[in-house]
Amino acid sequence: MLHAQGLRATSKGGHYAIQEAISAQFTKPPPRDAFRPFGRLRRTRNQIEYDDITPITADDVEADSPVVRTLHAMAQQLVDVLPVFTD
């Protein structure tokens, strides 16, 4: 979605910057509600990359599957109608 707007995250704080951009743009439902879990998913991804102690199980992935599908479906609906960012 950010790419469609002419934006991109940098390597420094990239995933957090995406979370912040989404939160700032989508303050009302339904997009806000669909994207709300992004922060938790981002933290979980970060956890499995940097924390070898806490495993992510198949049950964890299965539980988040509907959440990710909802997030993705909302992004697909919005990507073609988002304005290009201009400063």
LINQUI-V944483 format. One record per backbone hydrogen bond with DSSP energy under -0.5 kcal/mol. CO is the residue of the C=O (numbers start at 1). NH is the residue of the N-H. If there is no record, write none. Layout:
# LINQUI-V944483
co->(CO | CO)
nh->(NH | NH)
This chain:
# LINQUI-V944483
co->(1 | 2 | 2 | 3 | 5 | 11 | 11 | 13 | 14 | 15 | 16 | 17 | 18 | 19 | 20 | 21 | 22 | 25 | 28 | 30 | 31 | 32 | 35 | 36 | 37 | 38 | 39 | 40 | 41 | 42 | 43 | 44 | 45 | 46 | 47 | 50 | 53 | 55 | 57 | 58 | 59 | 60 | 61 | 62 | 62 | 64 | 65 | 66 | 67 | 68 | 69 | 70 | 71 | 72 | 73 | 74 | 75 | 76 | 78 | 78)
nh->(5 | 5 | 7 | 6 | 85 | 13 | 14 | 17 | 18 | 19 | 20 | 21 | 22 | 23 | 24 | 25 | 26 | 27 | 32 | 34 | 35 | 36 | 38 | 39 | 41 | 42 | 43 | 44 | 45 | 46 | 47 | 48 | 49 | 50 | 51 | 52 | 55 | 57 | 61 | 62 | 63 | 64 | 65 | 65 | 66 | 68 | 69 | 70 | 71 | 72 | 73 | 74 | 75 | 76 | 77 | 78 | 79 | 80 | 81 | 82)
